[in-house]
Amino acid sequence: MTKPLTGFRVIELAGIGPGPYAGQLLADMGAEVILINRPGPMSAVPSINNRGKKTMVLDLSKPESVAVVLDLVKTADVLFEGLRPGVTERLGVGPEACHAINPKLVYGRMTGWGQTGPWAKQAGHDINYLSITGALEAMGRDGEPPLPPLNFVGDYGGGTMVLVIGIISALLQAQQTGKGEVVDAAIIDGVSSMMGIIYTLSAMNMWSTKRAGNLLDGAMPYYRCYKTKDQRFMAVGSIEPQFFKLLLEKLEIAADEFGKQNDPKQWAQQHEKLEAIFATKTRNEWAAIFEGSDACVTPVLNYEEATQHPQNVARGGLQRQGTFTHPRSIPVFGVAEDDADFIIAGAQDHAEEIFAELGYTEEKIAALIDK
């Protein structure tokens, strides 16, 4: 089956975090992604985020390397970068320079703070971007430091996904109008967008700024994790009344003994009761008890165990190839098919091929590779 982005060429200027993952997703969906690496040892480090890409190393501080990028821009549909605002302009490959030679180009920009504002050129990482959105403060136990949610919420949720959506949307527009667009994907904007549900619940007096005091943050006895006898965990998400009823049945708790589901006065004792019950069996024993049930109670797996879970196995969601465990390409289009072998690109693997395609002479190719 032909993948939906087959035929589109994407230039990725090397970065870290959300940018490489965006390139992986575009490549997984069929785009030809050419990764422009910087010189140095990091360009040769293998990464799942670089699978399916063509790579070459260019020193963009040199005019001849900039000329190569601009020649590639003439043939490309997308270029995206994750540098600080103004850097690509100084290098000579900013949006204005690129659109001058390819008006249809979609130019993606991935940053934490965005292209504008007083903090735009300030350094930061996922935890910093989350800190000013209200999301980080809402995570963790009340009275304790907020817990960073790895870098999934900021870098990948608020960053990568927004960048990819923006690029694909702008591609559709370019196909219709012949005019490209600059996509300003800022992590703080993406996370703030995802916070819409929190602002909605707050407006309905159903959410407060008190951590561990709300529906989805561990305050509810029926929506949190519980430690088991073997020091592992079960995830309980029995929000709806019918699922909550099944939870009590599986735990052999009488409903009248346990108390009402949504009575805050009873939550403390309900927490204690469920903690004591889950501590009586191992995680796998509880998993067997809840298997096939709509109680919304599931075992908490580590990333190695996840590869063996029957649902992931059935979906082909995690495939071992060589030393890497590869998540499958997403989303799945049409009838699900196994992914072809995942190839992780290495530094300068495709430089000669790309130079030749651009029509460079053998002498010019040799000179560029020697540099």
KEKE-3310 file (N, C-alpha, C; in steps of 0.2 Angstrom, whole numbers, plus 5000, padded with zeros to 4 digits):
npx = (5004:5003:5010:5003:5011:5020:5031:5033:5045:5056:5066:5076:5083:5096:5092:5087:5076:5059:5060:5068:5059:5047:5052:5054:5040:5035:5043:5039:5026:5028:5035:5050:5063:5076:5089:5099:5114:5125:5142:5153:5154:5141:5133:5134:5127:5116:5098:5081:5073:5078:5075:5072:5076:5086:5103:5115:5130:5133:5141:5134:5140:5148:5148:5147:5140:5128:5124:5121:5110:5101:5100:5094:5082:5075:5070:5061:5047:5045:5054:5061:5065:5074:5080:5086:5076:5080:5092:5093:5091:5102:5111:5108:5098:5085:5067:5063:5074:5073:5059:5061:5067:5058:5043:5032:5036:5034:5038:5044:5045:5052:5051:5053:5048:5042:5042:5041:5040:5046:5054:5058:5071:5077:5086:5080:5071:5061:5055:5055:5047:5035:5033:5027:5015:5005:5003:5013:5013:5001:5004:5008:5010:5001:5009:5021:5036:5032:5030:5040:5033:5041:5047:5036:5024:5027:5038:5035:5021:5015:5024:5031:5019:5011:5019:5019:5006:5004:5013:5007:4995:4998:5004:4993:4987:4996:4996:4984:4985:4997:5006:5018:5020:5024:5027:5024:5028:5026:5031:5025:5013:5007:5005:4997:4986:4982:4978:4965:4954:4956:4954:4941:4934:4937:4930:4917:4917:4923:4936:4951:4965:4972:4983:4982:4969:4958:4948:4956:4969:4974:4967:4955:4948:4945:4953:4968:4984:4988:4998:5005:5006:5019:5026:5024:5012:4995:4984:4970:4955:4941:4930:4916:4900:4895:4907:4914:4906:4909:4922:4921:4915:4924:4934:4928:4920:4907:4895:4887:4895:4907:4904:4898:4902:4906:4908:4917:4920:4922:4933:4946:4946:4942:4952:4962:4956:4956:4970:4974:4968:4973:4986:4986:4988:4999:5004:5002:4993:4982:4980:4976:4964:4956:4956:4949:4938:4927:4930:4940:4953:4970:4987:5002:5015:5032:5044:5050:5042:5031:5033:5029:5015:4999:4990:4998:5007:4998:4994:5006:5014:5026:5041:5055:5071:5087:5097:5087:5071:5057:5044:5028:5024:5014:4999:4989:4985:4971:4969:4978:4995:5010:5025:5038:5056:5064:5075:5089:5095:5112:5126:5130:5126:5119:5125:5132:5123:5113:5119:5122:5110:5106:5113:5126:5143:5156:5168:5164:5156:5166:5174:5165:5162:5175:5177)
npy = (4994:5011:5024:5039:5051:5048:5053:5066:5078:5081:5092:5091:5100:5096:5093:5092:5081:5086:5089:5078:5068:5072:5072:5058:5053:5059:5052:5039:5040:5040:5050:5057:5060:5070:5071:5084:5083:5090:5092:5081:5070:5066:5066:5053:5045:5032:5031:5028:5038:5042:5033:5027:5039:5049:5053:5066:5075:5092:5107:5121:5133:5136:5143:5135:5124:5129:5133:5120:5116:5126:5122:5110:5114:5119:5108:5103:5100:5103:5111:5109:5115:5116:5126:5141:5156:5166:5160:5152:5162:5169:5160:5159:5152:5154:5157:5168:5167:5154:5154:5163:5156:5145:5146:5138:5131:5123:5129:5124:5128:5123:5126:5130:5141:5149:5159:5173:5185:5190:5180:5172:5169:5163:5150:5134:5119:5104:5103:5116:5123:5117:5122:5135:5134:5129:5116:5108:5111:5105:5091:5077:5073:5082:5095:5090:5091:5095:5082:5078:5074:5064:5068:5068:5075:5089:5091:5081:5079:5093:5099:5090:5084:5095:5102:5093:5092:5105:5106:5096:5102:5114:5109:5104:5116:5122:5114:5118:5132:5135:5142:5143:5141:5148:5138:5140:5132:5131:5124:5128:5134:5122:5114:5122:5122:5109:5110:5115:5107:5107:5121:5121:5112:5119:5131:5126:5124:5112:5109:5112:5123:5115:5103:5085:5085:5083:5076:5068:5068:5059:5061:5054:5039:5029:5032:5030:5024:5008:5000:4983:4967:4962:4974:4980:4988:4992:5000:5009:5014:5017:5026:5028:5025:5011:5005:5007:4999:4986:4986:4986:4973:4964:4966:4961:4968:4975:4986:4995:4995:5000:5013:5029:5033:5046:5054:5066:5066:5053:5048:5047:5036:5027:5026:5021:5008:5002:5002:4993:4981:4979:4977:4964:4954:4949:4959:4952:4942:4950:4956:4945:4942:4954:4952:4954:4961:4975:4984:4993:4991:4988:4981:4989:4991:4989:4996:4985:4974:4978:4975:4962:4961:4955:4963:4973:4964:4958:4969:4972:4982:4984:4981:4970:4973:4970:4978:4987:4991:4994:5005:5004:5011:5026:5035:5020:5016:5012:4994:4986:4983:4974:4983:4987:4982:4991:5004:5012:5027:5032:5043:5053:5044:5045:5055:5056:5051:5060:5072:5069:5067:5081:5085:5088:5089:5076:5080:5091:5085:5076:5086:5092:5082:5079:5090)
npz = (5000:4996:5005:5013:5012:5002:4989:4993:4997:5011:5020:5034:5046:5057:5074:5091:5102:5099:5085:5078:5080:5074:5060:5059:5060:5048:5039:5042:5037:5023:5017:5009:5018:5021:5031:5037:5044:5057:5057:5066:5080:5085:5074:5069:5078:5081:5080:5084:5080:5068:5058:5042:5035:5024:5025:5027:5030:5033:5034:5040:5042:5031:5015:5004:5008:5012:5000:4995:5003:4998:4985:4987:4993:4981:4976:4986:4996:5009:5023:5038:5055:5071:5078:5088:5087:5073:5069:5058:5048:5050:5045:5032:5027:5030:5031:5022:5012:5007:5002:4992:4982:4981:4981:4985:4996:5012:5027:5042:5059:5074:5091:5109:5116:5106:5091:5094:5107:5124:5129:5118:5113:5123:5132:5135:5141:5140:5153:5158:5148:5151:5163:5163:5158:5166:5166:5172:5186:5189:5191:5200:5218:5231:5239:5237:5226:5209:5197:5183:5167:5160:5143:5136:5136:5134:5124:5114:5114:5114:5106:5094:5088:5085:5076:5066:5062:5058:5047:5038:5036:5030:5019:5012:5009:5001:4990:4985:4983:4978:4986:4999:5017:5033:5047:5064:5077:5093:5109:5121:5116:5111:5122:5130:5122:5124:5137:5136:5141:5154:5157:5154:5163:5174:5172:5174:5188:5191:5193:5201:5206:5216:5218:5215:5218:5210:5196:5187:5192:5202:5214:5215:5222:5212:5201:5199:5203:5211:5223:5223:5230:5226:5225:5213:5201:5199:5187:5190:5182:5184:5180:5175:5182:5179:5177:5189:5197:5193:5196:5211:5212:5207:5216:5227:5236:5245:5239:5247:5259:5255:5251:5243:5227:5223:5234:5242:5256:5259:5252:5258:5267:5257:5249:5257:5260:5247:5244:5254:5250:5236:5240:5244:5234:5220:5206:5193:5197:5200:5188:5181:5187:5183:5169:5153:5158:5160:5169:5169:5174:5174:5172:5176:5166:5163:5150:5144:5147:5140:5127:5126:5129:5125:5117:5112:5105:5096:5088:5082:5087:5093:5088:5087:5080:5077:5088:5092:5098:5089:5089:5080:5064:5064:5060:5058:5042:5032:5029:5042:5040:5041:5046:5034:5035:5047:5044:5050:5048:5044:5047:5033:5024:5012:5005:4992:4983:4984:4980:4967:4962:4962:4951:4952:4947:4946:4950:4958:4968:4974:4980:4989:4998:5002:5010)
capx = (5000:5007:5009:5000:5016:5024:5031:5034:5052:5056:5073:5076:5090:5097:5091:5085:5069:5053:5061:5069:5053:5043:5055:5052:5033:5034:5046:5035:5020:5030:5039:5057:5066:5084:5092:5105:5117:5130:5149:5154:5152:5134:5130:5134:5124:5110:5092:5075:5070:5081:5074:5069:5078:5092:5106:5121:5133:5134:5143:5131:5144:5152:5144:5146:5135:5122:5122:5118:5103:5096:5098:5089:5075:5072:5066:5058:5040:5045:5060:5059:5071:5072:5085:5083:5074:5085:5098:5093:5091:5109:5115:5106:5093:5078:5061:5063:5079:5070:5054:5063:5068:5053:5037:5028:5039:5032:5044:5042:5049:5050:5054:5049:5045:5039:5046:5040:5039:5052:5058:5059:5078:5080:5087:5075:5070:5054:5052:5054:5041:5029:5032:5023:5008:5000:5002:5018:5011:4996:5006:5012:5006:5000:5014:5028:5038:5029:5034:5041:5030:5046:5046:5030:5019:5029:5042:5031:5013:5014:5029:5031:5012:5008:5023:5017:4999:5005:5016:5003:4990:5001:5005:4987:4986:5001:4994:4978:4986:5004:5010:5020:5018:5029:5023:5027:5026:5029:5029:5020:5006:5004:5003:4991:4980:4979:4975:4958:4949:4956:4950:4933:4932:4938:4924:4911:4919:4925:4943:4954:4973:4975:4986:4979:4962:4954:4946:4961:4976:4975:4963:4949:4950:4944:4957:4975:4988:4989:5004:5003:5010:5026:5029:5022:5006:4989:4981:4963:4952:4934:4926:4909:4897:4895:4914:4915:4902:4913:4928:4919:4913:4930:4938:4923:4918:4900:4894:4885:4900:4912:4901:4896:4908:4909:4907:4923:4921:4923:4938:4952:4945:4941:4959:4965:4954:4959:4977:4975:4966:4978:4992:4986:4990:5004:5002:5000:4987:4976:4979:4972:4957:4953:4957:4942:4933:4926:4931:4946:4959:4975:4993:5007:5020:5038:5044:5052:5036:5026:5033:5026:5008:4996:4987:5004:5009:4993:4994:5013:5015:5033:5045:5062:5075:5093:5097:5082:5064:5054:5037:5026:5022:5007:4994:4988:4980:4968:4970:4984:5000:5017:5030:5044:5061:5066:5082:5091:5100:5118:5129:5133:5125:5116:5127:5134:5117:5109:5123:5122:5103:5106:5116:5133:5148:5159:5173:5161:5154:5172:5176:5161:5163:5182:5176)
capy = (5000:5017:5028:5045:5056:5046:5058:5073:5078:5085:5093:5091:5102:5092:5096:5087:5081:5085:5089:5072:5063:5074:5069:5051:5052:5061:5047:5033:5041:5039:5056:5056:5065:5071:5074:5088:5083:5094:5089:5079:5063:5065:5064:5046:5041:5029:5033:5026:5044:5043:5028:5029:5045:5049:5058:5069:5080:5099:5113:5127:5140:5137:5145:5130:5120:5133:5132:5114:5116:5130:5118:5105:5118:5120:5101:5100:5102:5105:5111:5111:5116:5117:5131:5147:5161:5170:5157:5150:5168:5171:5155:5160:5147:5156:5157:5172:5165:5148:5156:5167:5151:5140:5150:5133:5127:5124:5130:5122:5130:5120:5129:5129:5147:5152:5164:5179:5186:5192:5174:5168:5167:5161:5143:5130:5112:5102:5105:5124:5125:5115:5126:5141:5133:5127:5108:5105:5112:5100:5084:5074:5073:5088:5097:5088:5094:5092:5077:5079:5068:5062:5073:5067:5081:5095:5090:5077:5081:5100:5101:5086:5083:5101:5103:5088:5094:5111:5104:5093:5107:5119:5106:5104:5123:5124:5110:5121:5139:5136:5146:5140:5144:5147:5135:5142:5127:5132:5119:5132:5134:5116:5112:5127:5120:5103:5112:5117:5103:5109:5127:5120:5110:5125:5136:5123:5122:5105:5108:5118:5123:5111:5097:5079:5086:5083:5070:5064:5069:5054:5062:5050:5032:5025:5034:5031:5017:5005:4995:4977:4963:4961:4980:4983:4992:4991:5006:5009:5020:5015:5032:5028:5021:5004:5002:5007:4994:4981:4986:4983:4966:4960:4966:4957:4974:4977:4993:4999:4995:5005:5020:5032:5034:5053:5058:5068:5064:5046:5046:5045:5029:5022:5026:5016:5002:4999:5001:4987:4976:4978:4974:4957:4950:4952:4962:4947:4939:4955:4956:4939:4943:4959:4951:4953:4964:4982:4988:4998:4990:4985:4980:4994:4987:4993:4996:4979:4970:4981:4972:4955:4961:4952:4968:4975:4959:4957:4975:4973:4988:4985:4975:4970:4972:4971:4980:4992:4989:4999:5006:5003:5017:5028:5031:5015:5018:5006:4988:4986:4978:4974:4988:4984:4983:4998:5006:5018:5031:5034:5049:5054:5038:5046:5061:5055:5050:5067:5077:5067:5069:5088:5087:5090:5085:5071:5084:5095:5080:5075:5092:5093:5076:5080:5095)
capz = (5000:4995:5011:5010:5010:4996:4984:4996:5000:5017:5022:5041:5049:5063:5081:5096:5104:5095:5078:5075:5080:5068:5054:5059:5058:5041:5035:5043:5033:5016:5014:5008:5023:5020:5037:5036:5051:5058:5058:5073:5082:5086:5068:5068:5083:5078:5084:5080:5077:5061:5054:5036:5033:5020:5029:5024:5034:5030:5039:5037:5042:5025:5010:4999:5011:5012:4993:4994:5006:4994:4979:4989:4994:4975:4975:4992:4998:5016:5026:5045:5059:5078:5081:5091:5082:5069:5068:5051:5044:5049:5041:5025:5025:5033:5027:5016:5007:5004:4998:4986:4976:4981:4985:4987:5002:5019:5032:5049:5065:5081:5097:5115:5118:5100:5087:5096:5114:5127:5130:5112:5111:5129:5132:5139:5140:5141:5160:5158:5144:5154:5170:5162:5155:5171:5166:5177:5192:5191:5191:5206:5224:5234:5244:5235:5220:5203:5193:5176:5164:5155:5139:5131:5136:5131:5118:5109:5113:5113:5100:5088:5085:5083:5070:5060:5060:5055:5041:5034:5034:5026:5013:5009:5007:4996:4984:4982:4981:4976:4991:5005:5023:5039:5053:5070:5082:5100:5114:5126:5113:5110:5129:5132:5118:5127:5143:5136:5145:5161:5158:5153:5169:5179:5171:5177:5195:5192:5193:5205:5206:5221:5215:5218:5221:5204:5193:5183:5195:5207:5220:5216:5223:5207:5196:5202:5203:5218:5224:5224:5235:5224:5224:5206:5202:5195:5185:5190:5179:5184:5181:5174:5187:5178:5178:5196:5200:5191:5201:5217:5211:5206:5222:5232:5240:5245:5237:5253:5263:5252:5251:5237:5222:5222:5240:5245:5263:5260:5248:5262:5269:5251:5246:5262:5259:5241:5245:5258:5246:5231:5243:5246:5228:5215:5200:5189:5200:5199:5180:5179:5189:5179:5162:5150:5162:5158:5175:5167:5178:5170:5175:5174:5163:5161:5143:5141:5147:5135:5120:5126:5130:5119:5113:5108:5100:5090:5084:5079:5090:5096:5084:5089:5075:5079:5095:5094:5098:5085:5089:5073:5061:5066:5062:5053:5036:5029:5032:5045:5037:5045:5043:5031:5039:5049:5043:5054:5044:5047:5045:5026:5020:5006:5002:4985:4980:4984:4976:4960:4960:4961:4945:4953:4943:4950:4954:4964:4973:4977:4983:4994:5002:5005:5015)
cpx = (5004:5005:5007:5005:5021:5025:5033:5042:5053:5064:5072:5083:5090:5095:5090:5078:5064:5055:5063:5063:5048:5046:5053:5045:5032:5037:5042:5029:5022:5034:5047:5060:5073:5086:5099:5109:5123:5137:5150:5152:5145:5130:5129:5130:5117:5104:5086:5072:5073:5080:5070:5071:5085:5096:5113:5124:5135:5136:5140:5134:5148:5147:5142:5141:5129:5119:5118:5111:5099:5095:5093:5082:5071:5068:5062:5051:5040:5052:5058:5065:5069:5077:5082:5081:5079:5091:5098:5093:5099:5113:5113:5101:5086:5073:5061:5068:5076:5064:5055:5064:5063:5047:5032:5030:5035:5038:5042:5047:5047:5054:5050:5045:5041:5044:5046:5040:5046:5056:5060:5066:5081:5081:5081:5074:5063:5051:5051:5048:5035:5027:5028:5017:5003:5000:5007:5016:5005:4998:5010:5007:5006:5005:5021:5029:5034:5033:5034:5038:5035:5046:5041:5025:5021:5032:5038:5024:5012:5019:5028:5024:5009:5012:5020:5010:5000:5008:5011:4997:4992:5003:4999:4985:4990:4999:4988:4980:4993:5008:5011:5018:5024:5025:5027:5024:5029:5026:5024:5013:5003:5001:4997:4985:4977:4976:4968:4953:4950:4953:4943:4931:4932:4932:4918:4912:4920:4932:4946:4962:4976:4977:4983:4973:4957:4953:4952:4968:4977:4971:4957:4951:4950:4948:4964:4978:4988:4995:5002:5008:5018:5029:5028:5015:5001:4986:4973:4960:4944:4930:4919:4906:4896:4902:4916:4912:4906:4919:4927:4918:4919:4934:4934:4922:4911:4899:4892:4890:4906:4910:4900:4903:4911:4907:4914:4925:4923:4930:4944:4951:4944:4948:4963:4963:4956:4966:4978:4973:4971:4984:4992:4988:4995:5000:4999:4994:4981:4975:4975:4964:4953:4953:4950:4937:4933:4927:4937:4951:4964:4982:4998:5013:5026:5039:5046:5046:5031:5026:5030:5018:5004:4993:4992:5006:5004:4993:5001:5016:5022:5037:5052:5066:5082:5093:5091:5075:5060:5046:5034:5025:5015:5006:4993:4983:4977:4968:4977:4989:5006:5021:5036:5050:5063:5073:5084:5096:5106:5121:5132:5131:5123:5119:5129:5128:5113:5113:5122:5115:5102:5109:5123:5138:5152:5165:5170:5159:5160:5174:5172:5161:5170:5181:5173)
cpy = (5006:5021:5035:5051:5054:5052:5065:5072:5083:5086:5094:5094:5099:5096:5090:5087:5081:5085:5082:5067:5066:5072:5061:5049:5054:5055:5041:5034:5041:5045:5054:5062:5064:5075:5077:5088:5088:5090:5087:5072:5061:5064:5057:5042:5038:5031:5031:5032:5046:5038:5030:5035:5044:5054:5061:5074:5086:5104:5119:5134:5141:5139:5140:5125:5123:5133:5126:5114:5120:5126:5113:5108:5118:5114:5099:5103:5105:5106:5113:5111:5117:5121:5137:5152:5165:5166:5155:5156:5170:5166:5156:5155:5148:5156:5161:5170:5159:5150:5160:5162:5145:5142:5145:5130:5129:5124:5129:5124:5127:5123:5128:5135:5151:5157:5171:5179:5187:5186:5170:5166:5165:5153:5140:5123:5110:5104:5112:5126:5123:5119:5132:5140:5131:5119:5105:5105:5107:5093:5083:5075:5080:5089:5094:5091:5091:5087:5078:5073:5066:5068:5072:5072:5087:5094:5086:5078:5088:5102:5097:5086:5089:5103:5099:5090:5100:5110:5101:5098:5112:5116:5105:5111:5124:5120:5114:5128:5140:5140:5142:5144:5143:5144:5137:5137:5128:5127:5122:5132:5128:5113:5116:5125:5114:5105:5115:5113:5105:5116:5126:5118:5115:5130:5133:5121:5115:5103:5114:5117:5118:5104:5091:5080:5086:5076:5066:5065:5064:5055:5057:5043:5028:5027:5036:5024:5015:5000:4988:4973:4962:4968:4983:4986:4990:4998:5005:5015:5019:5021:5032:5023:5013:5001:5002:5001:4987:4980:4983:4976:4962:4960:4963:4962:4975:4984:4998:5000:5000:5012:5023:5033:5041:5057:5060:5066:5057:5044:5044:5038:5024:5021:5020:5009:4998:4998:4994:4981:4974:4975:4967:4952:4953:4955:4957:4944:4944:4956:4951:4940:4948:4958:4950:4957:4972:4986:4993:4997:4986:4985:4986:4990:4992:4992:4990:4974:4972:4977:4965:4955:4959:4957:4971:4971:4958:4963:4976:4980:4990:4979:4976:4969:4974:4973:4985:4988:4995:4999:5006:5010:5019:5034:5025:5017:5012:5000:4988:4981:4979:4979:4984:4985:4990:4999:5012:5021:5032:5040:5049:5047:5039:5053:5061:5055:5056:5072:5075:5068:5077:5090:5089:5086:5081:5075:5088:5091:5078:5080:5093:5088:5077:5085:5092)
cpz = (5000:5001:5008:5009:5005:4991:4986:4998:5005:5019:5030:5043:5056:5069:5086:5098:5099:5088:5075:5075:5075:5062:5054:5057:5051:5037:5036:5038:5025:5013:5014:5013:5022:5026:5036:5043:5051:5059:5065:5075:5083:5080:5066:5073:5081:5083:5080:5077:5070:5056:5047:5032:5028:5024:5025:5030:5030:5035:5037:5038:5036:5019:5005:5002:5011:5005:4991:4997:5001:4988:4981:4990:4987:4973:4980:4992:5005:5019:5034:5050:5066:5082:5084:5085:5079:5067:5060:5046:5044:5045:5033:5022:5028:5029:5021:5010:5004:5000:4992:4980:4976:4985:4988:4994:5008:5023:5039:5054:5071:5086:5103:5117:5112:5097:5090:5104:5117:5129:5124:5111:5117:5129:5136:5137:5142:5148:5161:5154:5148:5160:5169:5159:5160:5171:5171:5184:5194:5192:5197:5212:5227:5239:5242:5228:5214:5200:5186:5172:5158:5150:5134:5131:5132:5124:5112:5108:5111:5107:5094:5085:5082:5076:5065:5058:5056:5048:5036:5032:5029:5019:5009:5006:5001:4989:4981:4979:4978:4980:4997:5011:5028:5045:5059:5076:5088:5105:5119:5123:5113:5117:5131:5128:5122:5134:5143:5140:5152:5162:5157:5160:5174:5179:5174:5184:5196:5192:5197:5204:5211:5218:5219:5221:5216:5201:5191:5186:5201:5214:5221:5217:5217:5200:5198:5201:5210:5218:5226:5228:5233:5222:5217:5207:5197:5193:5186:5187:5178:5185:5181:5180:5186:5178:5185:5199:5199:5195:5207:5217:5211:5212:5228:5237:5240:5244:5243:5258:5261:5252:5244:5233:5223:5228:5243:5252:5264:5256:5252:5264:5263:5249:5251:5261:5252:5241:5249:5254:5240:5234:5244:5240:5224:5209:5195:5191:5199:5192:5178:5181:5185:5171:5159:5153:5159:5164:5174:5172:5175:5174:5172:5172:5162:5153:5140:5141:5142:5128:5120:5127:5124:5115:5109:5103:5094:5085:5080:5081:5092:5092:5086:5082:5077:5086:5097:5094:5095:5087:5081:5070:5063:5061:5057:5048:5033:5033:5035:5042:5041:5042:5040:5036:5041:5048:5046:5050:5048:5044:5038:5022:5013:5002:4994:4981:4979:4980:4969:4957:4958:4954:4946:4949:4948:4954:4959:4969:4977:4982:4990:5000:5006:5011:5022)
residu = (MET:THR:LYS:PRO:LEU:THR:GLY:PHE:ARG:VAL:ILE:GLU:LEU:ALA:GLY:ILE:GLY:PRO:GLY:PRO:TYR:ALA:GLY:GLN:LEU:LEU:ALA:ASP:MET:GLY:ALA:GLU:VAL:ILE:LEU:ILE:ASN:ARG:PRO:GLY:PRO:MET:SER:ALA:VAL:PRO:SER:ILE:ASN:ASN:ARG:GLY:LYS:LYS:THR:MET:VAL:LEU:ASP:LEU:SER:LYS:PRO:GLU:SER:VAL:ALA:VAL:VAL:LEU:ASP:LEU:VAL:LYS:THR:ALA:ASP:VAL:LEU:PHE:GLU:GLY:LEU:ARG:PRO:GLY:VAL:THR:GLU:ARG:LEU:GLY:VAL:GLY:PRO:GLU:ALA:CYS:HIS:ALA:ILE:ASN:PRO:LYS:LEU:VAL:TYR:GLY:ARG:MET:THR:GLY:TRP:GLY:GLN:THR:GLY:PRO:TRP:ALA:LYS:GLN:ALA:GLY:HIS:ASP:ILE:ASN:TYR:LEU:SER:ILE:THR:GLY:ALA:LEU:GLU:ALA:MET:GLY:ARG:ASP:GLY:GLU:PRO:PRO:LEU:PRO:PRO:LEU:ASN:PHE:VAL:GLY:ASP:TYR:GLY:GLY:GLY:THR:MET:VAL:LEU:VAL:ILE:GLY:ILE:ILE:SER:ALA:LEU:LEU:GLN:ALA:GLN:GLN:THR:GLY:LYS:GLY:GLU:VAL:VAL:ASP:ALA:ALA:ILE:ILE:ASP:GLY:VAL:SER:SER:MET:MET:GLY:ILE:ILE:TYR:THR:LEU:SER:ALA:MET:ASN:MET:TRP:SER:THR:LYS:ARG:ALA:GLY:ASN:LEU:LEU:ASP:GLY:ALA:MET:PRO:TYR:TYR:ARG:CYS:TYR:LYS:THR:LYS:ASP:GLN:ARG:PHE:MET:ALA:VAL:GLY:SER:ILE:GLU:PRO:GLN:PHE:PHE:LYS:LEU:LEU:LEU:GLU:LYS:LEU:GLU:ILE:ALA:ALA:ASP:GLU:PHE:GLY:LYS:GLN:ASN:ASP:PRO:LYS:GLN:TRP:ALA:GLN:GLN:HIS:GLU:LYS:LEU:GLU:ALA:ILE:PHE:ALA:THR:LYS:THR:ARG:ASN:GLU:TRP:ALA:ALA:ILE:PHE:GLU:GLY:SER:ASP:ALA:CYS:VAL:THR:PRO:VAL:LEU:ASN:TYR:GLU:GLU:ALA:THR:GLN:HIS:PRO:GLN:ASN:VAL:ALA:ARG:GLY:GLY:LEU:GLN:ARG:GLN:GLY:THR:PHE:THR:HIS:PRO:ARG:SER:ILE:PRO:VAL:PHE:GLY:VAL:ALA:GLU:ASP:ASP:ALA:ASP:PHE:ILE:ILE:ALA:GLY:ALA:GLN:ASP:HIS:ALA:GLU:GLU:ILE:PHE:ALA:GLU:LEU:GLY:TYR:THR:GLU:GLU:LYS:ILE:ALA:ALA:LEU:ILE:ASP:LYS)
# end
